[in-house]
């Protein structure tokens, strides 16, 4: 493309190419200019200036990427690379084309290495609550006992570790064992929560301030504040969904967060609380993906391309968590990603594959297999059992719906107390104490979450497991105590998971939901086994525990296809795909009837993260029958963000500086100015970052009262900023249905949308993504 040609689609990117070599040389050595060239949020965009009265939107502390701008930018980069000749440039082109595959393989490999360390450390620390290995205190109980202890150490008398002489318990009395168990759990909880607090961060924002309340006082002035986040807390999945939808959370994927997340997850899981490391593994893999991808300019300099690689990285997280490479890919597609084209699917497949291969070679479980909960029931199921599978699905849906509602209520009530809000470690201490008090007396819930599932899926007809405590209980004629343990365990898991999810430690909800479902399913299996029918003799209660686990997780997370695949990869039981499908679908329908939002949607609401779910939003706006004009900003806002450009296509520099100050005062770090002519017809749009860069950096070459060219063809000596202007901003009629707006933001990834008057085409409003998200949140609350 010739230097004197102009393409409205290229916007600022094309304009930067037109800069002189002298200016480009200076810009590359300037930190601020470099951030603009790379489409990163500029340094000044992250700072709050003086505050003035004006409209402010929620989520001011988040910036967004411009998907269309990044698409065009990558297209220009691609054409530039492929336009050069010579062997050196051909090799560079080949490397550029292969960089996505290379990055995916590296991400999968490193994720598996981190997961191996976390798995081994968590298993060892968990066993320290019960005892230690006399050969090596840093060995896990399984490695120490070399498989001698049946079913993760639940011996025939219900005492942990009795059948393994190499593993020494701390005490021979129940009271002492309980006290030591609780002490270790509390210590682990304090370590995990204290480490998590190290990732405390504040995002810049604005909020109304307090002032003189007298009758003649001036209107209250907003004050600069910051939204506080603990980057390593929770599963990280709600934040990752926010990032992949186009928003930016500074520092969330840094190495410090990765390290603390892995370290904190080890001790959080070791406490025995109702949480898992599967969600944190997704966050860890995304951090690895970011740290690897940013070494490739193709991804570092383009927010859209970076998110493609992060979507692929998410797949490796669940792949190493469950040993489910295919399920990991489907999980990223179904639950995490907003934008998932075919090439992302392929790279996610490769990333998940490498993660699974490396983890299998490292062999953290000592079995040499990826399958974590391998079962061999060897029996089929009868058509009559579909009734039981549907019943399990109904129970899972009720559990999921209740969990989402009660967890939201608990979060709003308990965490509103100032002592809890100011002391997150205190909440962790209380939850750990409650967990130890309620779970230790029950042999079925005393173990870590993954061990609980493995115990409950056992087939007692197998010769290898017949002597275990669980199977001996089921072999007795009087199983009252055992049934009580199952009921107590199910209720305990429900209550403890409700109060645990959301505390300030790395934690996920997948394993606790599977635990509760497996306990309930095993309970149902006991009832089926007690029926006087021939079918009770040919089906194992473990089958119902397996299906119940899937149903309960489906009710909590609303996953469907990915969950079904994960379950048969977890257990290796391909024959039970249909029961899983039945229970999962029923659970989702029932849970959706109780509430449309999954646990991750609820977490986004509680944490205050913006997220545009186009499908859910479409259902909301269709019910309301709203129009695009409902998003028109107030008059004052429109006056602040509109620039009337005269016929000369030039505007006073002082006017632009005043407009820039108003934008920064309002805190909208990713807003901009709409350029209009001829009585209000939109002619272009310039983003705040480009405006600030042009005035402060390029403007150093011109006088303070210079005229700035924003439109038209530049002449020699002009203070030209027209190359930063988007000449063809996407617009829609203000009378258009709101569905148009939701679809355009959701499918195109817009950062801003112009609203024009019906009939005249005059600009009446500018909608940025945050305004739409805030509007949709208001409809949900209403």
C-alpha positions in Angstrom: 0.0 0.0 0.0 1.4 3.4 -1.0 2.2 5.9 1.7 -0.2 8.5 0.3 -3.2 6.1 0.3 -5.8 6.2 3.0 -7.9 3.4 4.2 -10.6 4.2 6.8 -10.5 0.6 8.1 -6.9 0.8 9.2 -7.5 3.7 11.5 -4.7 4.5 13.9 -2.6 1.5 12.8 -2.4 2.8 9.2 -1.7 6.3 10.4 1.2 5.1 12.4 2.7 3.6 9.3 2.5 7.0 7.6 4.6 8.7 10.3 8.0 9.8 9.1 11.0 7.6 9.9 12.4 10.4 12.2 9.2 10.3 14.3 9.1 6.5 14.4 12.7 6.4 15.6 11.9 8.7 18.4 8.6 6.9 19.3 10.3 3.5 19.6 12.5 4.9 22.4 9.6 6.4 24.3 7.7 4.2 26.7 4.4 6.0 26.3 4.5 5.9 22.5 5.6 2.3 22.5 2.5 1.4 24.5 0.3 3.0 21.9 2.0 1.4 19.0 1.5 -2.0 20.6 -2.2 -1.3 21.3 -1.5 -1.7 25.1 -3.3 0.6 27.6 -1.1 3.6 27.8 0.6 4.6 31.0 -1.5 7.7 31.5 -4.7 5.8 30.8 -4.1 3.9 34.0 -3.9 7.0 36.1 -6.7 9.0 37.5 -6.6 12.8 37.1 -8.6 15.5 38.9 -12.2 14.6 39.4 -15.1 16.7 38.3 -18.9 16.3 38.3 -20.1 14.2 35.4 -21.7 10.9 34.6 -19.8 7.9 35.6 -20.3 4.3 34.7 -19.7 1.1 36.6 -16.6 -0.9 35.7 -14.5 2.2 35.1 -11.6 0.2 36.6 -11.6 -2.1 33.6 -10.4 -1.3 30.1 -11.4 -3.1 26.9 -9.7 -4.1 23.8 -10.9 -3.2 20.3 -11.4 -6.5 18.6 -11.9 -5.0 15.1 -8.9 -2.7 15.4 -6.8 -5.7 16.5 -8.1 -7.7 13.6 -7.1 -5.1 11.1 -3.8 -4.6 12.8 -3.0 -8.3 12.5 -4.1 -8.3 8.9 -1.7 -5.4 8.1 1.2 -7.2 10.0 0.4 -10.4 8.1 0.6 -8.6 4.7 3.8 -6.8 5.6 5.5 -10.1 6.6 4.5 -11.9 3.5 5.4 -9.0 1.2 9.1 -9.4 1.7 11.4 -11.6 -0.5 14.5 -13.5 0.3 15.4 -16.7 2.3 15.7 -14.9 5.6 12.2 -13.4 5.2 10.8 -16.7 4.1 12.1 -18.4 7.2 10.7 -15.5 9.3 7.3 -16.1 7.6 7.4 -19.8 8.4 8.3 -19.1 12.0 5.4 -16.6 12.2 3.0 -19.2 10.9 4.2 -21.9 13.3 4.5 -19.6 16.3 1.0 -20.4 17.5 1.7 -24.2 17.5 5.1 -23.7 19.1 3.6 -21.5 21.9 0.7 -24.0 22.4 3.2 -26.9 22.9 5.4 -25.0 25.3 2.3 -23.9 27.3 1.0 -27.4 27.6 4.4 -28.7 28.7 5.0 -26.1 31.4 1.5 -26.4 32.7 2.0 -30.1 33.2 5.2 -29.5 35.1 3.5 -27.0 37.4 0.6 -29.4 37.9 3.0 -32.2 38.8 4.6 -30.2 41.5 1.3 -29.0 42.9 -0.2 -32.5 42.9 2.8 -34.1 44.7 3.1 -31.3 47.3 -0.7 -31.3 48.0 -0.8 -35.0 48.5 2.2 -35.0 50.8 0.9 -32.1 52.9 -2.6 -33.6 53.1 -1.1 -36.8 54.5 0.8 -34.8 57.2 -2.6 -34.2 58.9 -2.8 -38.0 59.6 0.8 -39.1 60.0 4.1 -39.4 58.2 6.1 -41.8 56.3 8.9 -43.4 58.3 11.0 -43.9 55.2 10.8 -40.3 54.0 8.5 -37.7 55.6 8.2 -36.0 52.2 6.7 -39.1 50.5 3.0 -39.4 50.0 1.1 -42.1 51.9 0.5 -44.0 48.6 4.2 -44.0 47.7 5.2 -44.9 51.3 2.8 -47.8 51.5 3.4 -49.0 47.9 -0.2 -49.8 47.4 -0.6 -51.9 50.6 -3.2 -49.6 52.1 -6.6 -50.3 50.5 -8.7 -47.4 49.3 -6.4 -44.5 50.2 -5.9 -45.7 53.8 -9.4 -46.5 55.0 -8.7 -49.7 56.7 -11.1 -52.4 57.8 -11.6 -50.8 61.2 -12.1 -47.3 59.8 -8.7 -46.0 61.1 -6.5 -44.3 58.7 -3.2 -46.0 57.9 -3.5 -49.1 60.2 -2.8 -51.5 57.3 0.4 -49.8 56.4 3.2 -50.1 59.0 5.5 -47.7 57.1 3.1 -44.9 57.5 3.1 -43.8 61.2 0.1 -42.0 62.7 0.8 -39.2 65.1 -1.2 -40.8 67.9 -3.0 -43.9 68.9 -6.0 -42.1 70.5 -8.9 -40.6 68.6 -8.9 -37.3 70.5 -5.2 -36.7 69.9 -5.5 -37.6 66.2 -8.4 -35.2 65.8 -6.5 -32.4 67.6 -3.4 -32.9 65.4 -5.5 -33.1 62.3 -7.2 -29.8 63.1 -4.0 -28.1 64.1 -2.4 -29.0 60.8 -5.5 -27.9 58.9 -5.6 -24.5 60.6 -1.9 -24.0 60.0 -2.2 -24.9 56.3 -5.2 -22.5 56.0 -3.3 -19.6 57.5 -0.3 -20.2 55.2 -2.6 -20.3 52.1 -4.6 -17.2 53.0 -1.6 -15.2 54.1 0.1 -16.0 50.8 -3.0 -15.1 48.9 -3.2 -11.6 50.5 0.2 -10.9 48.9 -1.6 -10.6 45.6 -3.8 -7.8 46.8 -4.1 -5.2 44.1 -6.2 -2.1 43.4 -7.6 -1.0 40.0 -8.1 2.7 39.3 -11.7 3.8 39.5 -13.9 6.7 40.6 -16.8 6.7 43.1 -18.9 9.4 44.7 -17.1 11.1 47.6 -18.3 12.5 50.8 -18.4 16.2 51.5 -20.1 18.9 53.5 -23.8 17.9 54.1 -25.0 21.4 54.9 -28.0 23.0 53.0 -25.7 25.3 51.0 -22.9 22.9 50.3 -21.7 22.3 46.8 -22.6 19.0 45.0 -20.4 16.1 46.3 -17.2 15.7 44.4 -16.2 12.1 43.4 -12.9 10.9 44.8 -10.4 8.6 43.2 -10.6 5.1 44.6 -9.5 1.7 43.6 -11.3 -1.6 43.4 -9.5 -4.1 45.6 -8.8 -7.6 44.3 -6.9 -10.6 45.6 -5.6 -11.9 42.3 -4.8 -15.4 43.5 -8.1 -16.0 45.4 -10.8 -18.3 44.2 -10.7 -20.4 41.1 -9.9 -17.5 38.8 -12.4 -18.7 36.2 -14.8 -15.7 36.5 -11.8 -13.4 36.0 -10.6 -15.4 33.0 -14.0 -15.3 31.4 -13.9 -11.5 31.9 -10.5 -11.3 30.2 -11.4 -13.5 27.3 -14.5 -11.5 26.7 -12.3 -8.5 25.9 -11.7 -6.7 29.2 -8.4 -6.1 30.8 -7.5 -6.9 34.5 -3.9 -5.6 34.9 -1.5 -8.0 36.7 -3.9 -10.9 36.9 -1.8 -13.2 34.8 1.7 -12.2 36.1 4.3 -14.6 37.3 3.8 -13.5 41.0 0.1 -14.5 40.7 1.1 -17.8 39.1 3.5 -18.6 41.9 1.2 -17.7 44.7 -1.7 -19.5 43.1 0.2 -22.7 42.9 1.7 -22.3 46.4 -1.6 -21.3 47.9 -3.5 -24.1 46.2 -1.2 -26.7 47.8 -2.0 -25.7 51.3 -5.6 -24.8 50.6 -6.3 -28.3 49.3 -4.3 -29.8 52.2 -6.6 -28.2 54.8 -9.4 -30.6 53.8 -11.8 -27.7 53.1 -14.6 -28.2 50.5 -12.5 -26.9 47.6 -10.4 -28.3 44.8 -7.4 -27.4 42.7 -9.1 -27.9 39.4 -10.3 -24.3 39.0 -6.9 -22.9 40.1 -5.3 -25.1 37.5 -7.2 -23.3 34.8 -5.9 -20.0 36.2 -2.4 -21.3 36.4 -2.5 -22.6 32.8 -3.8 -19.2 31.6 -0.9 -17.5 33.5 1.5 -19.8 31.8 -0.1 -19.1 28.5 0.2 -15.3 29.0 3.8 -15.5 30.1 4.8 -17.7 27.1 2.7 -15.9 24.5 4.1 -12.4 25.4 7.5 -13.6 24.2 6.0 -13.8 20.7 5.4 -10.3 19.2 2.5 -11.7 17.2 0.6 -12.2 20.5 2.2 -9.6 22.8 1.3 -6.7 20.5 -2.3 -7.7 19.8 -5.0 -8.2 22.4 -7.2 -10.3 20.1 -4.4 -12.7 19.2 -3.4 -12.9 22.9 -6.9 -14.0 23.8 -6.8 -16.8 21.2 -3.7 -18.2 22.9 -5.2 -17.8 26.4 -8.3 -19.8 25.3 -6.0 -22.6 24.1 -4.1 -22.4 27.4 -7.3 -22.9 29.4 -7.7 -26.3 27.9 -4.4 -27.5 29.3 -5.5 -26.5 32.8 -8.4 -28.9 33.0 -6.4 -31.5 31.0 -3.9 -31.8 33.8 -6.5 -31.3 36.6 -8.5 -34.4 35.6 -6.3 -36.2 33.1 -9.0 -35.3 30.5 -7.4 -33.8 27.4 -10.5 -33.8 25.3 -12.7 -32.6 28.1 -10.2 -29.8 28.7 -10.7 -28.6 25.1 -14.5 -28.8 25.3 -14.4 -27.0 28.7 -12.5 -24.1 27.2 -15.0 -23.9 24.4 -18.2 -24.4 26.4 -17.5 -22.6 29.7 -14.6 -20.2 29.4 -14.2 -18.7 25.9 -16.3 -16.0 24.2 -14.3 -16.1 21.0 -13.3 -19.6 19.8 -12.7 -20.0 16.1 -11.5 -23.2 14.5 -7.8 -22.4 14.7 -8.1 -21.9 18.4 -9.8 -25.3 18.6 -6.8 -26.9 16.9 -4.3 -25.1 19.1 -6.2 -25.9 22.2 -6.2 -29.5 21.1 -2.4 -29.5 20.8 -1.9 -27.6 24.0 -4.1 -30.1 25.9 -2.3 -33.0 24.2 1.1 -31.9 25.3 -0.1 -31.3 28.8 -1.5 -34.8 29.0 1.6 -36.4 27.5 4.0 -34.7 29.9 1.8 -35.3 32.9 1.6 -39.0 32.1 5.4 -39.2 31.8 5.9 -37.4 35.1 3.3 -39.8 36.7 2.3 -37.8 39.8 -0.2 -40.5 40.9 2.2 -43.4 40.6 -0.2 -45.4 38.5 1.3 -44.6 35.1 -2.1 -43.7 33.8 -4.0 -40.5 33.1 -7.3 -41.9 34.3 -7.7 -40.7 37.9 -10.7 -42.8 39.1 -10.5 -45.9 36.9 -13.4 -48.3 37.4 -14.3 -51.7 36.0 -17.9 -52.3 36.9 -18.3 -54.9 34.2 -22.1 -54.7 34.3 -24.7 -53.0 32.2 -27.8 -51.2 33.2 -31.5 -51.9 32.6 -34.1 -49.5 31.1 -35.7 -49.3 34.6 -32.5 -47.6 35.8 -33.2 -44.6 33.6 -35.7 -43.6 36.3 -32.9 -43.5 38.8 -30.6 -41.6 36.5 -33.4 -39.0 36.0 -33.9 -38.8 39.7 -30.2 -38.2 40.2 -30.4 -35.5 37.6 -33.3 -33.8 39.5 -31.4 -34.0 42.7 -28.3 -32.6 41.1 -30.3 -29.7 39.6 -31.9 -28.9 43.0 -28.5 -29.0 44.7 -26.9 -26.8 42.0 -29.8 -24.3 42.1 -29.8 -24.1 45.9 -26.0 -23.9 46.1 -26.0 -20.9 43.7 -28.7 -19.0 45.6 -27.5 -19.8 49.1 -23.8 -19.1 48.3 -24.9 -15.6 46.9 -26.9 -15.0 50.1 -24.1 -16.1 52.3 -21.5 -14.0 50.5 -23.7 -10.8 50.7 -24.5 -11.4 54.4 -21.5 -12.9 56.1 -18.9 -11.1 54.2 -20.6 -7.7 54.8 -19.4 -7.8 58.4 -16.5 -5.4 58.8 -14.5 -7.8 60.9 -14.7 -10.4 58.1 -14.2 -7.8 55.3 -11.1 -6.4 56.9 -9.7 -9.8 58.0 -10.0 -12.4 55.3 -7.6 -14.7 57.2 -10.2 -14.8 60.0 -12.8 -16.1 57.7 -10.5 -18.8 56.4 -9.6 -19.8 60.0 -13.3 -20.1 60.9 -14.1 -22.2 57.8 -11.2 -24.5 58.3 -12.2 -25.0 62.0 -15.8 -25.8 61.0 -14.7 -28.1 58.2 -12.4 -30.1 60.5 -15.1 -30.3 63.2 -17.8 -31.5 60.8 -15.8 -33.8 58.5 -13.3 -35.6 60.6 -15.8 -37.7 62.5 -17.1 -39.2 59.3 -14.6 -41.7 57.7 -16.1 -41.0 54.3 -15.3 -37.2 54.4 -12.0 -37.3 56.3 -9.9 -37.7 53.2 -9.0 -35.1 50.5 -11.7 -34.4 47.9 -10.3 -36.5 45.1 -9.7 -39.5 47.5 -13.4 -39.2 48.6 -14.5 -39.7 45.0 -12.2 -42.6 44.4 -13.5 -44.4 47.5 -17.1 -43.8 46.6 -16.8 -45.1 43.1 -15.4 -48.5 44.2 -17.0 -51.7 43.1 -17.3 -53.9 46.1 -17.6 -57.1 44.0 -13.9 -56.7 43.1 -11.6 -59.0 45.0 -9.0 -56.1 45.5 -11.5 -53.9 47.4 -13.6 -56.4 49.2 -11.7 -55.8 52.5 -12.1 -52.0 52.5 -14.1 -50.3 55.3 -16.7 -49.1 52.8 -17.3 -52.5 51.3 -17.4 -54.2 54.7 -20.1 -51.7 55.7 -22.2 -52.5 52.6 -21.8 -56.2 53.3 -23.4 -56.0 56.7 -27.0 -56.7 57.2 -27.4 -53.7 59.5 -26.1 -50.7 57.5 -27.8 -48.0 59.6 -24.6 -46.3 60.7 -23.2 -46.5 57.2 -26.4 -44.9 55.7 -26.2 -42.2 58.3 -22.6 -41.5 57.3 -23.7 -41.1 53.7 -26.6 -38.7 54.6 -24.4 -36.7 57.0 -21.7 -36.5 54.4 -24.0 -35.2 51.7 -25.5 -32.5 53.9 -22.1 -31.6 55.2 -20.7 -31.1 51.8 -23.6 -28.9 50.7 -23.3 -26.6 53.8 -19.5 -26.4 53.8 -19.2 -25.8 50.1 -21.7 -22.9 50.4 -19.7 -21.2 53.1 -16.3 -22.1 51.6 -16.6 -20.9 48.0 -15.4 -17.4 47.8 -13.0 -17.3 50.7 -9.6 -15.7 50.1 -7.6 -18.8 49.1 -7.0 -20.5 45.7 -10.0 -22.8 45.4 -12.4 -24.4 43.0 -15.9 -25.8 43.3 -15.6 -28.8 40.9 -14.3 -31.4 43.4 -16.7 -30.5 46.2 -19.7 -30.8 43.8 -18.4 -34.2 42.6 -18.0 -35.3 46.3 -21.6 -34.3 47.2 -23.0 -36.0 44.1 -21.0 -39.2 44.7 -22.1 -39.4 48.4 -25.7 -38.9 47.3 -25.4 -41.4 44.5 -23.9 -44.0 46.7 -26.8 -43.5 49.1 -29.3 -44.0 46.3 -27.3 -47.1 45.3 -27.8 -48.5 48.8 -31.6 -48.0 48.4 -31.5 -49.8 45.0 -29.5 -52.6 46.4 -32.1 -53.2 49.2 -35.0 -53.6 46.7 -36.2 -57.2 46.3 -35.5 -57.4 42.5 -33.1 -59.3 40.3 -31.6 -56.1 38.9 -30.2 -55.1 42.2 -27.8 -58.0 42.0 -26.2 -56.9 38.7 -25.5 -53.2 39.2 -23.0 -51.7 41.5 -23.8 -48.7 43.8 -20.7 -47.1 42.5 -22.4 -46.6 39.2 -25.0 -44.4 40.8 -22.2 -42.5 42.7 -20.5 -41.9 39.4 -23.7 -40.6 37.7 -24.7 -38.6 40.8 -21.3 -36.8 40.8 -21.8 -35.7 37.2 -25.4 -34.6 38.0 -24.4 -32.4 41.0 -21.6 -30.8 39.1 -23.9 -30.1 36.1 -26.3 -28.4 38.5 -23.6 -26.2 39.9 -21.7 -25.3 36.7 -24.3 -25.9 34.0 -21.7 -27.7 31.9 -23.1 -30.4 29.5 -21.0 -31.8 26.7 -17.6 -31.1 28.3 -18.7 -32.6 31.6 -19.9 -35.8 30.0 -16.6 -36.2 28.2 -14.7 -35.4 31.4 -16.6 -38.1 33.4 -15.8 -40.9 31.0 -12.1 -39.7 30.8 -12.0 -39.7 34.6 -13.4 -43.2 35.0 -12.7 -44.9 31.7 -16.3 -46.1 31.6 -17.5 -45.5 28.1 -20.5 -47.7 28.6 -22.1 -45.2 30.9 -22.1 -42.2 28.6 -25.9 -42.4 28.1 -26.7 -42.4 31.9 -24.3 -39.4 32.2 -26.0 -37.6 29.4 -29.4 -38.2 30.9 -28.5 -37.1 34.4 -26.5 -34.0 33.2 -29.3 -32.7 30.9 -31.9 -33.2 33.6 -29.7 -31.5 36.2 -29.1 -28.5 33.9 -32.9 -28.1 33.1 -33.8 -28.2 36.8 -31.0 -25.9 37.9 -31.9 -23.4 35.1 -35.5 -23.5 36.3 -34.3 -22.4 39.7 -31.9 -19.7 38.4 -30.3 -19.1 35.0 -26.8 -18.2 36.3 -24.2 -20.8 37.1 -21.8 -20.6 40.0 -19.3 -18.8 37.8 -21.9 -16.2 36.7 -22.8 -15.7 40.4 -19.1 -15.2 41.3 -18.8 -12.6 38.6 -21.7 -10.7 40.1 -20.3 -11.0 43.6 -16.9 -9.9 42.5 -18.2 -7.1 40.3 -16.5 -8.2 37.1 -18.0 -7.1 33.8 -19.0 -9.8 31.4 -21.2 -9.7 28.3 -22.9 -13.0 27.8 -24.6 -12.4 24.4 -27.0 -15.4 24.7 -28.3 -14.6 28.2 -28.4 -10.9 27.4 -30.4 -11.6 24.3 -33.1 -13.4 26.3 -33.2 -10.4 28.7 -33.6 -7.7 26.1 -36.2 -9.7 24.1 -38.3 -9.9 27.2 -38.0 -6.1 27.8 -38.6 -5.1 24.2 -36.0 -2.3 24.6 -34.6 -0.1 21.9 -31.1 1.1 21.2 -32.0 4.6 22.2 -32.2 3.5 25.8 -28.4 3.5 25.8 -28.1 7.2 24.8 -25.9 8.9 27.3 -27.1 12.0 29.2 -26.8 15.4 27.4 -23.8 16.5 29.5 -21.9 13.4 28.6 -22.6 13.8 24.9 -21.5 17.4 25.0 -18.2 16.3 26.6 -17.5 13.6 24.1 -18.6 15.3 20.9 -16.3 17.5 18.8 -17.9 19.7 16.1 -15.3 19.9 13.4 -15.5 23.0 11.1 -15.2 22.8 7.3 -11.5 23.4 7.6 -11.3 19.9 9.2 -9.2 21.4 12.0 -9.9 22.0 15.7 -8.1 24.1 18.2 -5.7 22.2 20.3 -7.0 23.9 23.4 -10.5 22.4 22.7 -9.1 18.9 22.4 -7.1 19.2 25.6 -10.2 20.4 27.4 -12.1 17.4 26.0 -9.3 15.0 27.0 -9.4 16.4 30.5 -13.1 15.8 30.8 -12.7 12.2 29.6 -10.0 11.6 32.2 -12.0 13.3 34.9 -14.9 10.9 34.3 -12.6 8.0 34.6 -13.6 6.3 31.3 -10.2 5.1 30.4 -11.2 3.5 27.1 -13.7 6.1 25.8 -13.0 8.7 23.1 -14.4 11.6 21.1 -17.0 11.5 18.4 -16.2 13.9 15.5 -19.3 15.4 13.7 -19.8 17.8 10.8 -22.7 19.1 8.8 -25.1 19.5 11.6 -24.2 16.4 13.6 -23.3 13.7 11.1 -20.7 11.4 12.4 -17.4 11.6 10.6 -15.0 9.7 12.8 -14.0 8.6 16.3 -10.7 9.0 18.1 -10.0 7.0 21.2 -8.7 8.6 24.4 -5.3 6.8 24.2 -4.6 8.0 20.7 -5.8 11.5 21.5 -3.6 11.8 24.5 -0.6 10.4 22.7 -1.1 12.8 19.8 -1.5 15.9 21.9 1.3 15.2 24.4 3.9 13.6 22.2 3.4 14.7 18.6 2.1 18.0 20.0 5.6 18.9 21.3 6.5 19.9 17.8 3.8 22.5 17.6 2.6 25.7 19.3 0.2 25.6 22.3 -2.5 27.3 20.2 -2.0 25.3 17.0 -4.9 24.0 15.0 -5.1 20.2 14.9 -6.2 18.4 11.7 -8.6 15.6 12.5 -10.3 15.0 9.0 -9.3 15.4 5.4 -6.0 15.2 3.7 -3.0 16.6 5.6 -0.9 19.4 4.1 2.7 20.2 4.8 3.2 21.7 8.2 -0.1 20.5 9.6 -0.4 19.2 13.2 -1.9 16.1 11.7 -3.8 13.6 13.9 -6.2 12.4 11.2 -4.3 9.1 11.1 -5.5 8.3 14.6 -9.2 8.7 13.6 -11.4 5.8 12.9 -13.1 7.1 9.7 -15.8 4.5 9.6 -17.1 3.8 13.2 -19.9 1.3 13.2 -23.3 2.8 13.8 -26.9 1.8 14.2 -30.2 3.6 14.2 -31.3 4.7 17.7 -34.7 3.2 17.0 -33.2 -0.3 16.3 -34.1 -3.1 18.7 -31.7 -3.6 21.5 -31.0 -7.1 20.1 -29.0 -5.4 17.3 -26.7 -3.7 19.9 -26.2 -6.9 21.9 -25.5 -9.0 18.8 -23.0 -6.4 17.4 -21.1 -6.1 20.7 -21.2 -9.8 21.3 -20.3 -11.1 17.9 -18.1 -8.4 16.6 -16.3 -7.5 19.8 -17.0 -3.8 19.5 -15.4 -1.3 21.8 -17.8 1.5 20.8 -21.0 1.9 18.7 -22.5 5.1 17.3 -26.3 5.7 17.6 -27.8 7.9 14.9 -31.2 9.6 14.6 -33.8 7.9 12.5 -34.3 9.7 9.2 -31.5 12.3 9.5 -28.5 10.2 10.4 -27.4 12.7 13.0 -25.3 11.4 16.0 -27.4 11.1 19.1 -25.3 8.8 21.3 -22.1 6.8 21.7 -22.3 3.4 23.4 -19.2 1.8 24.9 -19.1 -1.8 26.1 -19.2 -0.8 29.7 -22.4 1.2 29.2 -24.1 -1.9 27.7 -22.9 -4.2 30.4 -24.1 -1.8 33.1 -27.5 -1.5 31.4 -27.9 -5.3 31.2 -27.0 -5.7 34.8 -29.7 -3.2 35.7 -32.3 -5.3 33.8 -31.2 -8.4 35.6 -31.6 -6.8 39.0 -34.9 -5.3 38.0 
